[in-house]
Amino acid sequence: MATKKKQGRDIERAYTAKQFVSKLRRLADAIENDRRFRIQVAGERVSVPPDATISVEHERSGDVEEVEFQIRWTNE
């Protein structure tokens, strides 16, 4: 059975503070319990495996600073 290759995608979605906190809580619970984390972003369901790599990135450019929480994995 052939697997369908997913198209490239680069989506950024803004959330209210309350929505963001809710997603962070669900993510933290999944990580803490070594469970898969599922989230829908801009209409696409994403399933993050429990062994995904988690990192924090900080960027600065002039007066603008950014902190990104990144979760990376390979689909097999």
NUZA-262836 format. One record per residue (C-alpha): residue number from 1; residue in one letter; x, y, z. Coordinates in steps of 0.1 Angstrom, whole numbers, plus 2048, in hexadecimal, padded with zeros to 3 digits. Layout:
NUZA-262836
REC    nr   rest    c1    c2    c3
REC   NUM      A     X     Y     Z
...
***
This chain:
NUZA-262836
REC    nr   rest    c1    c2    c3
REC     1      M   800   800   800
REC     2      A   810   821   7F6
REC     3      T   810   83E   80E
REC     4      K   803   860   803
REC     5      K   81F   87A   804
REC     6      K   814   89A   816
REC     7      Q   819   8BB   805
REC     8      G   830   8D6   814
REC     9      R   820   8EE   82B
REC    10      D   82A   90C   840
REC    11      I   80D   91A   854
REC    12      E   80E   931   871
REC    13      R   7EE   935   885
REC    14      A   7E7   94F   8A0
REC    15      Y   7D3   946   8BF
REC    16      T   7C5   959   8DC
REC    17      A   7D8   955   8FD
REC    18      K   7BC   93E   90A
REC    19      Q   7BD   927   8EC
REC    20      F   7E3   926   8ED
REC    21      V   7E3   91C   912
REC    22      S   7CA   900   90B
REC    23      K   7E0   8F2   8EF
REC    24      L   7FF   8F5   904
REC    25      R   7EE   8E2   921
REC    26      R   7E3   8C6   909
REC    27      L   806   8C4   8FB
REC    28      A   816   8C4   91D
REC    29      D   7FF   8A8   928
REC    30      A   807   893   909
REC    31      I   82D   898   90E
REC    32      E   82B   890   933
REC    33      N   817   870   92C
REC    34      D   82C   865   90E
REC    35      R   80E   867   8F8
REC    36      R   808   873   8D4
REC    37      F   7FC   898   8D2
REC    38      R   7E1   8A0   8B8
REC    39      I   7D9   8C3   8AD
REC    40      Q   7C7   8D3   88F
REC    41      V   7D8   8F1   87F
REC    42      A   7C7   904   864
REC    43      G   7B0   8E7   85B
REC    44      E   7CA   8CC   85B
REC    45      R   7CD   8B2   876
REC    46      V   7F1   8AC   883
REC    47      S   7FB   88F   898
REC    48      V   81C   893   8AB
REC    49      P   82C   873   8B7
REC    50      P   838   870   8DB
REC    51      D   85D   86D   8D1
REC    52      A   85D   88E   8BE
REC    53      T   87B   8A6   8C5
REC    54      I   871   8C5   8D8
REC    55      S   886   8E5   8D7
REC    56      V   883   90A   8DF
REC    57      E   890   924   8C7
REC    58      H   897   948   8CE
REC    59      E   89B   962   8B2
REC    60      R   8A3   987   8B3
REC    61      S   8A3   99F   896
REC    62      G   8A5   9C4   8A0
REC    63      D   889   9CC   8B8
REC    64      V   876   9AC   8B1
REC    65      E   87B   98C   8C5
REC    66      E   86B   96A   8C1
REC    67      V   86A   94A   8D4
REC    68      E   85E   92A   8C2
REC    69      F   856   909   8D2
REC    70      Q   85E   8EF   8B8
REC    71      I   854   8CB   8B6
REC    72      R   865   8B7   89A
REC    73      W   861   894   88E
REC    74      T   864   87E   86F
REC    75      N   846   86D   85F
REC    76      E   84E   849   858
***
